[in-house]
């Protein structure tokens, strides 16, 4: 009997080690009406954030042909911070020539100072009163990470491009317009 229990425990342990988190998943986001673009309410443990997207972003399905990162790659990016995210709050992509993938995570109890300490090899490209911006390359992807301070934690938005189908300049232009023009009001206050 002990041998059977040992085999069951071993099997359970192996299965739990093999299974991994999927970051490629639809996440419920409420649409806000009367917006020129698509405005979504990103909900997290301690509140929500209204974020606007252009009309070609997809939220309610996953088409793997427009997703060009692996769960392992996102797991590696998330390891830039010492702590694991409290929750994933966004996954979206574009099926048009921009080929943008964006993920969002929330870190309860973290501050922008915590974030800066976790990136000792990189300085933020831009520091705003309540946000940090990092740009770099990882496994051939151009990466933009924007961190927004909330009252009780930090939101982390990660945009990745498909470097095989898009030059870095187009990725930069799309995300600068999306993050810093369309959503300009988000970065100055809580």
C-alpha positions in Angstrom: 0.0 0.0 0.0 2.8 2.4 0.9 4.4 1.7 -2.5 1.1 2.6 -4.3 0.8 5.8 -2.4 4.5 6.6 -3.1 3.8 6.1 -6.9 0.7 8.3 -6.8 2.6 11.1 -5.0 5.5 10.8 -7.4 3.2 10.9 -10.4 1.3 13.9 -9.0 4.6 15.8 -8.4 5.8 15.1 -11.9 2.5 16.3 -13.4 2.6 19.5 -11.4 6.2 20.2 -12.5 5.4 19.6 -16.1 2.3 21.7 -16.2 3.0 25.4 -16.8 1.1 28.6 -16.7 -0.5 29.8 -19.9 -0.3 33.6 -20.5 -2.1 33.2 -23.9 -5.7 33.4 -22.7 -8.7 35.6 -22.9 -9.1 37.7 -19.8 -12.5 39.3 -19.1 -12.3 43.1 -19.6 -15.4 45.3 -19.6 -15.8 47.6 -22.6 -16.7 51.2 -21.8 -19.3 52.7 -24.2 -19.1 56.0 -26.0 -15.4 55.8 -26.8 -13.9 56.6 -30.2 -11.5 53.7 -29.8 -11.9 50.5 -27.7 -11.6 51.4 -24.1 -11.3 48.5 -21.7 -11.6 48.4 -18.0 -8.6 46.3 -16.7 -9.6 44.9 -13.3 -7.1 44.0 -10.7 -7.2 43.1 -7.0 -7.3 46.6 -5.7 -9.1 48.5 -8.4 -9.2 49.0 -12.2 -7.7 51.0 -15.0 -9.4 52.3 -18.1 -7.1 51.8 -21.1 -7.8 52.7 -24.7 -6.8 50.5 -27.7 -7.2 51.0 -31.4 -10.0 49.1 -33.1 -7.9 46.2 -34.4 -7.0 44.7 -31.0 -8.5 41.4 -30.2 -9.6 40.4 -26.7 -12.2 37.6 -26.9 -10.3 34.9 -28.7 -6.8 33.6 -29.3 -5.5 32.9 -32.8 -2.1 31.4 -32.4 -1.0 32.6 -35.9 -0.9 36.2 -34.5 0.8 35.2 -31.2 4.6 35.0 -31.5 5.9 34.4 -28.0 5.9 31.3 -25.9 4.8 30.9 -22.3 8.5 30.2 -21.4 9.5 33.6 -23.0 6.9 35.5 -20.9 8.0 33.5 -17.9 11.5 34.6 -18.5 10.4 38.3 -18.8 8.4 38.1 -15.6 11.6 36.9 -13.8 13.1 40.4 -14.3 11.2 41.1 -11.1 11.9 39.3 -7.9 8.3 38.7 -7.1 5.7 36.9 -9.1 2.7 38.9 -10.3 -0.4 38.7 -8.2 -2.6 38.3 -11.3 -2.6 38.7 -15.1 -5.0 41.4 -16.1 -4.6 41.7 -19.9 -3.8 39.7 -23.0 -4.5 41.2 -26.4 -3.0 41.1 -29.9 -3.5 42.7 -33.4 -4.1 40.6 -36.5 -2.9 43.4 -38.8 0.5 44.4 -40.0 1.5 45.9 -36.6 1.6 42.4 -35.1 1.6 43.7 -31.5 1.0 41.4 -28.5 0.3 43.0 -25.1 0.1 41.4 -21.7 -0.7 43.0 -18.4 0.1 42.0 -14.9 -0.6 43.4 -11.4 1.8 43.3 -8.4 0.0 43.9 -5.1 2.0 45.9 -2.6 4.8 46.9 -5.0 6.1 50.4 -5.8 8.0 51.9 -8.7 11.1 51.9 -6.5 10.8 48.1 -6.1 10.6 47.9 -9.9 13.8 50.0 -10.4 15.6 47.8 -7.9 14.6 44.7 -9.8 16.2 46.0 -13.1 19.7 46.8 -11.9 21.2 46.2 -15.3 18.8 48.6 -17.1 17.9 52.1 -16.4 14.4 53.2 -17.3 14.2 54.9 -20.7 11.6 57.3 -19.2 10.5 58.2 -15.7 7.2 59.9 -15.2 5.6 60.9 -11.9 3.7 57.6 -11.6 5.2 55.4 -14.3 8.4 53.9 -15.7 9.2 52.8 -19.2 11.8 50.2 -20.3 12.7 49.2 -23.9 15.0 46.3 -24.7 15.3 43.2 -26.9 14.7 39.7 -25.7 15.0 36.5 -27.8 14.7 38.6 -31.0 11.6 40.5 -29.8 11.5 44.2 -29.3 10.0 44.7 -25.8 8.3 47.8 -24.3 7.4 47.5 -20.6 5.4 50.2 -18.9 4.9 50.2 -15.2 2.1 52.3 -13.6 1.9 53.0 -9.9 -1.5 52.4 -8.5 -2.6 53.1 -4.9 -1.8 49.6 -3.6 0.5 48.1 -6.2 2.0 48.3 -9.7 0.5 47.5 -13.1 3.0 46.0 -15.6 2.1 46.2 -19.3 4.4 44.3 -21.7 4.3 44.8 -25.5 6.2 42.5 -27.8 6.6 42.6 -31.6 7.0 39.9 -34.2 10.6 40.8 -35.3 10.3 38.4 -38.3 7.4 40.5 -39.8 7.9 44.0 -38.4 10.8 46.4 -38.1 11.5 48.0 -34.7 10.5 51.5 -35.9 6.9 50.4 -36.6 6.7 48.7 -33.3 8.0 51.8 -31.5 5.6 54.1 -33.4 2.5 51.9 -32.7 3.3 51.6 -29.0 4.3 55.2 -28.5 1.0 56.3 -30.0 -1.0 53.6 -28.1 0.6 54.2 -24.7 1.7 57.8 -24.7 -0.8 59.6 -27.0 -4.0 57.6 -26.8 -3.6 57.0 -23.1 -1.5 60.1 -22.3 -3.6 61.0 -19.2 -2.7 57.7 -17.4 0.9 58.5 -16.6 0.7 61.6 -14.5 -1.5 60.6 -11.6 -2.8 57.7 -9.6 
